[in-house]
Amino acid sequence: EVTSWGLTYTVTDDISVSYGVDTIENNTDTADVEVDGITASYTSGGMTVSAKSVSADNFDGSSTAANNDRSMFKLAASFAF
């Protein structure tokens, strides 16, 4: 069973911020997998720059060790001509 929610806010015509959370329940695992992330983007003309940070707790469904947590950061730029 997966429970998800997300929220996006447009700060200006050029800047937006998003936040989301997912909880994954599996009857065979001892702990729920919890994933949350935040994204921010800036657009100007044909250029977009975005940053994303995502973290996952209990990634393998076990709460026995801290090494089951994962995190990721991404920076991207795109150009349209």
C-alpha positions in Angstrom: 0.0 0.0 0.0 1.3 3.4 -1.0 0.2 6.7 0.5 1.4 9.9 -1.3 0.9 13.6 -1.1 2.5 16.6 -2.8 2.3 20.3 -2.7 3.5 22.8 -5.3 3.7 26.5 -4.8 4.4 29.0 -7.6 6.4 31.8 -5.9 6.5 34.0 -9.0 6.1 33.5 -12.7 9.7 32.3 -12.8 10.2 30.4 -9.5 8.3 27.3 -8.2 8.8 25.0 -5.2 7.4 21.5 -4.7 7.5 19.1 -1.7 6.2 15.5 -1.6 6.0 12.5 0.7 5.5 8.8 -0.1 5.0 6.1 2.5 5.2 2.5 1.3 3.7 -0.2 3.5 4.5 -3.9 2.9 3.1 -6.6 5.1 6.3 -8.6 4.8 8.7 -5.8 5.9 9.3 -4.7 9.5 9.2 -1.0 8.8 7.6 1.3 6.3 9.7 3.0 3.6 9.3 6.7 3.8 10.4 8.9 0.9 10.3 12.7 0.9 11.7 15.3 -1.6 11.8 18.9 -2.4 12.3 20.5 -5.8 12.9 24.2 -6.8 13.1 25.6 -10.3 13.8 28.9 -11.9 12.7 29.6 -15.5 13.8 32.6 -17.6 13.1 32.8 -21.3 14.2 29.5 -22.7 16.4 28.5 -19.7 15.4 26.4 -16.7 17.5 25.6 -13.7 16.3 23.2 -11.1 17.5 21.5 -7.9 16.1 18.4 -6.3 16.8 16.7 -3.0 15.2 13.3 -2.1 15.7 11.1 1.0 14.4 7.6 1.7 14.3 6.1 5.2 14.2 2.3 5.7 14.9 1.9 2.0 14.9 -1.9 2.2 11.9 -2.1 4.6 14.1 -2.9 7.7 14.7 -0.6 10.6 17.7 -2.5 11.9 20.5 -0.4 10.5 21.1 3.3 9.6 22.7 2.2 6.3 19.2 1.5 5.0 18.7 5.2 4.5 19.4 6.8 1.1 19.6 10.4 -0.2 20.1 12.0 -3.5 20.7 15.5 -4.8 20.3 16.6 -8.4 21.0 19.9 -10.2 19.8 20.4 -13.8 19.8 23.0 -16.4 18.0 23.0 -19.8 18.1 25.4 -22.7 15.7 26.0 -25.6 16.8 27.8 -28.7 
